[in-house]
Structures are given as C-alpha cells and as structure tokens.
C-alpha cells in the first residue's frame, strides 16, 4: 500500500470529517451560499482513491466534491473559500461549492450529474495520445450510473482502451432515491460487463481496501490496461444537502445502524486491534482542530470577487480592448 | 483560381490546419470511413491516420465531452455532430462545461474546441433532421456562433475557428456543400466576428444568414430590375455580431430586412433587428422587418418544406412591402 500506514489514512479521513463539519457550520451561518452536500461517511473513498493519485494525474469530481478535492491535492484554503465565494477559492469564488476548477492541481468538478464521465474520456484520450503514463480518475455516484453519459463514456473508454478509472461512489442514495429502487442491478459494478470490463466492487468504508484497489488499478492503468470501472459501496450518513427531509426516504434506525460501520469507526477499531493506543488516536484531534480553527478565521476575512472580476473571463475577446462579456 | 465546392473548401481547411498543428483532430460519426455525411473529410483518414481523424460511436454526449476533456489537455478538437438536431444530446457538455470553464478558471483554462455541425431544410429530411437551432447557442455566454454561406468563407472561417481559443459553434447548411466558387490556393483566414457585404446597394439592407444569403442575392438581382437597390449583408458570425457593418449599411439605406431560416420568435433575427433599432432609429424610414420560416416543424414531402422557409421570391416580396413597391407575386409565407 505504497508505504502509507493505516494511522496515516485514519488521520487524513479524520481531517476530512472535521473539514466537512466545519463546512456544515459555515453553511448554517449562511457563509456558504449554495446547497451544501455533506460528505460524512464517505471519507474512505476520498482518501483511498483520490489520495492515491500522482500530482500530474487528473481528477474529476461531482457536486459533492470538497473531500475529493482536498484528498486529491487542492488546498483546504482554496476549497473552503470557493464554497464561501471568496477570491482565494479554486475558481476565485465564481463557482461555489459544486462547480470549480483548480488546473494547477489538475482538479475539476461540476454539478451536473454524470457529465464528468464523457470529459474524463477526453482527458484520457489526450493522455494516451500524448504518450504519457498519466491517468485520469473520474468520481461519480450511483445516480450518475443511470445517465446516458455514463454509458456513452464507458463504451468510448472501453473501445479506445483509455487510461481512465471510473470510481462509482455508491453512497446508497441519489438525492432521495434509494439505490435499491432506482438502479436496476444489484451491483453497479455489474454494468462493467456490458463493456467487457472487469467487475470490481469493494467495501467503500474500508480505507485500506480502497487504497489497495486504487494503487493496483492506477498501476495497471499506467501500463495501458485501462479503463476500469470500480464500485466502492459506502453510505451517505447525512442528507443529500443540509436539512433535506430525510424521513421521506429512510429511518433514523437505518442511519444509526450504518454509523456502526462508517469508515472512521472501522479504521479506529482495526487500529486498536492492531495495538494502537486509543489516546494516540484521540491526540490527532487537537492539531486538526487548531488547523481548522485557523483556516476558518482566515477564510472569513477573504475578499469577495467584484462584478468586474466576475465578468472578466466570459470568453477570450476576438479583438483587443473588447469586453469579455459579450 | 481553382473553383471548388463548399465541402472541398472544408477539407482544405482541415488539411492545412492538421498539417500545421498535430493537436488538431476531427472526431465524429463517420468522419473517417465515409469522410463525413457530405464528404467534407474524404481521404483524410488515410492521409492523417486515426489519431487526427476519429470515427466515433453514436454517442453525442461522449463526443462533446471528449472534446472538452481533450481541449483541457492542450489538444484542439473539432467535434462533429452529423445533424444539428442531434446536438441536443450534447448540449450539456457544450453549455454547462465548454462554455463555462474559461470563466470558472478565471481565464487560466482555454477550451479551443470547434463544435461543427450542419442544419437547415432543403433535403427533404423532415422535422428531426432539418432544424435551424443556431439561436440556442447565440444566447449562451462564452460561445461563438458561426454560420458560413460560401466556399470561400467556410474555408477562411473554419481555419480561424480552429485557431481560436474559445469554443466555437460552427454551423454549416446541408444545401451548401456542393455550391462552387473560386477559392485561392494560397492560405488565407477570415476573422471571426466580421460581417461581409455580399452585394452593395442603396435602398434596402438585407441581413441574411447561411443558405438564406444566396436567396437574398437572387432576390436583390430581381429587385434591381425593378429599380430597387439592395445591400446584402452576411454576418457570418452570429455572435459576437459585427454591429458596425450592419449599422453603417442601415444608416445609408434607411430600410432593413432580416432573413433567417430559423423561426423569428425568440431568435437571433430579433437581436439583429434590435441592434438596428437601437443604433439607427433616426435614420429608419420604417421599422425593421423580419422574414423568417413559419413557426412549425419542417414538414416532409417533395416540395412542402420549401413553402415554410424563405426563398428568393418571398424575400423579394418582403422587400417590396418595405419599399411600398407593387407586389409582383403572392407572398409566401
């Protein structure tokens, strides 16, 4: 597992869990404006997969992108202040929490479900044609696996043998639609059979399994064995957005039960079994809290974009001196 | 100067740009083996290989997304949609991604992507293969929309579109591919955003796009015999619009007719008309008139489709109305 210890992975997940909590607090204070999509319970996929990429690989994410972004190399400063609409954000505060790009860190996300899969094929096609061993990783959810874009992209990637890893983060729900009712197959990974790809489904709450699978698929993709589709089965502990009417689609008991098997609980149990001291794990909280407190204090001081900045790059003007928003 | 077809002019543009820059590639349904539906890329697969000429499956969203992703990585894709009617499947990529990422990156990302397609009636293909959908793109910030009307223009404009760093929607007309014209062998470019005065005149300005340009010119010829002198302007790029050329012309003539194959309602023709009203109000002798297709699905049949779109005769009729000249034939539509 590329020399990363379970404790390291646990610490990274803990950071993302607390980052999500901080974001939710900021959402409640109306300092994040768009709908906030919480990530609690999905940290193993983010750390395991997005954290396994090389700096020059490309990561495409979804409408629930913030922990993918941070695990994939974007700074927490840029991700948080993007959600808060400040100029220090990935997209200068013009995108918000669901669509932003960070080309320096090869990170791109968007808020139309399923759209990133076709884009991933283009990224991967260029990588292949440019003769590099870079890979493209495309995160998406169970909901996206029902879009036409999913099937068009899988087919294209498969016929052209592109260096792309499609990671289906199956968190059990597409908004309020439970996967059992709205996806026609038991395992989303079985859809890979239609494209003559391996069928890979793993426990998405097991961070070691996620990282080991990611390392393996990335290595194989670099060798030209791609594309791959992998399903990581996890669970969305919070609502689709903060304050969604959860009782319309699940019970509190169900959530309580699932909380027993979420990634941090699982990793902690395993670490304790392996002899790690509980106090040592608890001690990780302090520095994370300090870091996030400082981040939050800094973030609220950052400026908002001006109208001029907002409309300055609509398109590249055809002639000198022409305004960019025509 | 050699006389070549519109389709051949497109092929020359492809060839020149693909030789100049290996990052330029064409991708779409049957662009390789068939050489595109109207044969504008025949032989290029053999000449450039499958890295630059890519036959794609019938997956419009994937074709468009592949364009976005590869442009992001420094390539210069030309993604072709066989009929503009099929572009509805690709709209998400074009509108939500291609048109947005330059702004979302504060100008860091460039998306040099040509979204190439053909539209319009005239080949008896009925309502799902004959539409004029350019108005959709004109209304999306971040997109450039081009509609060439001649072999000379298509070559120069396509080369400019390929070299431009914005997403450019490039809409040809299915009835133009076999039109012939003299096209120079030496290289030339036609700037995007620049209109062309196809015929000079003093009494009426006719602004026409795409296939309609040739009908406007025919009408102008007929009207000249009746003593009405028409200036015919082809904007070539619908957006950004060369307002200056239009304004100058209408200030001279004082009368303006806008002709499009797309229905008038909610369309670019209204935008063009507004530009004239806003800038030439005091010079206008009458309000701008629009002469566009009837707001209907394009009907099937050997001749019916021609009855719902403007033609040379109906354009001449519309001009006569503007100039209060006696009508020499019944107006259609």
Interface residues (C-beta under 8 A of the other chain):
Chain A: X58 X91 X92 X94 X95 X99 X100 X101 X103 X108 X110 X112 X115 X117 X118 X119 X120 X121 X122 X123 X124 X125 X126 X127 X129 X130 X136 X148 X149 X152 X153 X155 X156 X159 X309 X312 X313 X314 X315 X316 X318 X319 X322 X325 X326
Chain B: X51 X56 X57 X59 X60 X61 X62 X63 X64 X65 X66 X67 X68 X69 X70 X71 X72 X73 X74 X75 X77 X89 X92 X93 X96 X97 X100 X101 X102 X103 X104 X105 X106 X107 X108 X109 X110 X141 X142 X143 X144 X164 X165 X166 X191 X192 X193 X239 X240
